Amino acid sequence: MNTTQESNSIDTRLTELEIKASFAEDLIDKLDQIITRQQDQIDRLTREVHFLRQQSPEEGPVPQRNPRDELPPHY
């Protein structure tokens, strides 16, 4: 292989590697955005659960229920 062919081969391989690196970098950026959105959603849901727990009364012992109370009204 002469120097020109070898140089073209190296240039081609380098170009292919640069293209792959560019796609990988783009994918990493997209995944980072997804992770950021998911973390924001987790944070919002955590705050909502905390808020809902503060709103609900403290649960004491579970009262005994009569199974007849659970029947639909048409029975």
Backbone as CSV, one residue per row, in Angstrom:
resi,resn,N_x,N_y,N_z,CA_x,CA_y,CA_z,C_x,C_y,C_z
1,MET,0.859,-1.170,0.000,0.000,0.000,0.000,0.906,1.234,0.000
2,ASN,0.606,2.146,-0.886,1.466,3.330,-0.921,0.983,4.367,0.086
3,THR,1.731,5.402,0.232,1.473,6.416,1.240,0.135,7.120,1.015
4,THR,-0.253,7.367,-0.230,-1.516,8.044,-0.535,-2.701,7.176,-0.139
5,GLN,-2.644,5.904,-0.480,-3.738,4.994,-0.120,-3.828,4.834,1.390
6,GLU,-2.669,4.737,2.029,-2.640,4.591,3.484,-3.202,5.843,4.150
7,SER,-2.878,6.993,3.628,-3.391,8.258,4.161,-4.896,8.347,3.972
8,ASN,-5.414,7.935,2.817,-6.860,7.929,2.561,-7.573,6.964,3.498
9,SER,-6.970,5.811,3.738,-7.554,4.823,4.639,-7.636,5.374,6.062
10,ILE,-6.575,6.022,6.485,-6.561,6.608,7.834,-7.581,7.733,7.927
11,ASP,-7.653,8.567,6.879,-8.645,9.657,6.864,-10.065,9.104,6.930
12,THR,-10.321,8.043,6.186,-11.658,7.431,6.186,-11.993,6.886,7.564
13,ARG,-11.054,6.182,8.161,-11.284,5.631,9.496,-11.479,6.740,10.518
14,LEU,-10.691,7.791,10.416,-10.814,8.916,11.339,-12.173,9.594,11.174
15,THR,-12.612,9.776,9.947,-13.928,10.384,9.694,-15.040,9.515,10.282
16,GLU,-14.948,8.205,10.095,-15.961,7.294,10.651,-15.980,7.371,12.177
17,LEU,-14.813,7.440,12.792,-14.740,7.550,14.250,-15.318,8.877,14.732
18,GLU,-15.075,9.953,13.999,-15.629,11.255,14.369,-17.154,11.241,14.264
19,ILE,-17.666,10.584,13.241,-19.123,10.475,13.077,-19.714,9.678,14.238
20,LYS,-19.100,8.552,14.577,-19.587,7.737,15.693,-19.527,8.516,17.006
21,ALA,-18.446,9.253,17.213,-18.305,10.044,18.432,-19.382,11.122,18.490
22,SER,-19.690,11.717,17.352,-20.729,12.748,17.299,-22.091,12.170,17.661
23,PHE,-22.416,10.996,17.104,-23.685,10.341,17.441,-23.732,9.959,18.919
24,ALA,-22.616,9.466,19.439,-22.567,9.091,20.855,-22.756,10.314,21.746
25,GLU,-22.144,11.426,21.380,-22.285,12.654,22.158,-23.733,13.151,22.130
26,ASP,-24.365,13.068,20.967,-25.771,13.470,20.842,-26.663,12.580,21.705
27,LEU,-26.391,11.280,21.689,-27.171,10.343,22.499,-27.000,10.635,23.988
28,ILE,-25.795,10.914,24.403,-25.534,11.237,25.810,-26.287,12.501,26.216
29,ASP,-26.300,13.508,25.351,-27.039,14.740,25.643,-28.534,14.460,25.800
30,LYS,-29.081,13.642,24.908,-30.512,13.306,24.993,-30.820,12.532,26.268
31,LEU,-29.967,11.576,26.606,-30.178,10.801,27.828,-30.067,11.692,29.061
32,ASP,-29.164,12.638,29.041,-29.025,13.572,30.153,-30.301,14.395,30.324
33,GLN,-30.881,14.836,29.215,-32.134,15.594,29.278,-33.262,14.737,29.853
34,ILE,-33.319,13.487,29.433,-34.351,12.575,29.937,-34.184,12.365,31.440
35,ILE,-32.955,12.138,31.873,-32.692,11.921,33.297,-33.060,13.160,34.104
36,THR,-32.745,14.330,33.570,-33.078,15.573,34.263,-34.591,15.717,34.403
37,ARG,-35.343,15.431,33.330,-36.808,15.511,33.395,-37.369,14.492,34.382
38,GLN,-36.825,13.287,34.370,-37.302,12.261,35.295,-37.015,12.652,36.741
39,GLN,-35.855,13.221,37.007,-35.533,13.634,38.365,-36.452,14.758,38.813
40,ASP,-36.775,15.686,37.911,-37.726,16.746,38.243,-39.090,16.147,38.589
41,GLN,-39.508,15.154,37.811,-40.793,14.507,38.068,-40.763,13.766,39.402
42,ILE,-39.680,13.080,39.700,-39.554,12.376,40.978,-39.616,13.376,42.132
43,ASP,-38.924,14.503,41.972,-38.941,15.527,43.022,-40.359,16.067,43.235
44,ARG,-41.081,16.341,42.146,-42.465,16.836,42.272,-43.355,15.796,42.954
45,LEU,-43.220,14.549,42.553,-44.044,13.494,43.149,-43.711,13.301,44.626
46,THR,-42.446,13.405,44.971,-42.041,13.284,46.372,-42.656,14.406,47.205
47,ARG,-42.615,15.638,46.672,-43.237,16.758,47.389,-44.747,16.552,47.518
48,GLU,-45.374,16.030,46.463,-46.819,15.798,46.508,-47.177,14.733,47.542
49,VAL,-46.420,13.655,47.591,-46.668,12.609,48.594,-46.487,13.181,49.991
50,HIS,-45.449,13.970,50.176,-45.210,14.588,51.481,-46.392,15.496,51.857
51,PHE,-46.848,16.297,50.903,-47.982,17.182,51.146,-49.242,16.376,51.488
52,LEU,-49.497,15.306,50.744,-50.689,14.486,50.991,-50.621,13.801,52.350
53,ARG,-49.437,13.391,52.745,-49.288,12.772,54.067,-49.576,13.781,55.172
54,GLN,-49.204,15.031,54.947,-49.496,16.053,55.947,-50.992,16.351,56.008
55,GLN,-51.691,16.207,54.891,-53.117,16.511,54.840,-53.971,15.416,55.478
56,SER,-53.524,14.177,55.383,-54.336,13.080,55.910,-54.191,13.003,57.425
57,PRO,-55.275,12.641,58.106,-55.196,12.521,59.565,-54.303,11.341,59.950
58,GLU,-53.773,11.437,61.136,-52.965,10.331,61.629,-53.839,9.093,61.722
59,GLU,-53.308,8.008,61.222,-54.091,6.773,61.240,-53.878,6.067,62.569
60,GLY,-54.965,5.745,63.197,-54.922,4.985,64.431,-55.250,3.539,64.116
61,PRO,-55.766,2.839,65.085,-56.152,1.457,64.821,-57.281,1.412,63.796
62,VAL,-57.287,0.382,62.999,-58.309,0.226,61.957,-59.616,-0.184,62.620
63,PRO,-60.693,0.592,62.391,-61.970,0.240,63.021,-62.542,-1.039,62.410
64,GLN,-63.256,-1.786,63.259,-63.906,-3.004,62.776,-65.081,-2.605,61.890
65,ARG,-65.222,-3.280,60.759,-66.303,-2.974,59.831,-67.228,-4.178,59.730
66,ASN,-68.457,-3.852,59.590,-69.446,-4.885,59.356,-69.486,-5.142,57.850
67,PRO,-69.345,-6.398,57.410,-69.383,-6.699,55.974,-70.668,-6.212,55.309
68,ARG,-71.781,-6.107,56.062,-73.040,-5.621,55.476,-72.936,-4.157,55.056
69,ASP,-72.064,-3.432,55.723,-71.862,-2.032,55.355,-71.202,-1.893,53.977
70,GLU,-70.571,-2.948,53.540,-69.870,-2.928,52.256,-70.776,-3.307,51.098
71,LEU,-71.988,-3.768,51.357,-72.880,-4.187,50.280,-73.376,-2.966,49.509
72,PRO,-73.559,-3.115,48.215,-74.121,-2.018,47.428,-75.534,-1.695,47.891
73,PRO,-76.030,-0.502,47.643,-77.339,-0.063,48.147,-78.515,-0.902,47.656
74,HIS,-78.422,-1.574,46.518,-79.582,-2.302,46.010,-79.808,-3.646,46.686
75,TYR,-78.969,-4.042,47.639,-79.183,-5.310,48.344,-80.025,-5.108,49.561
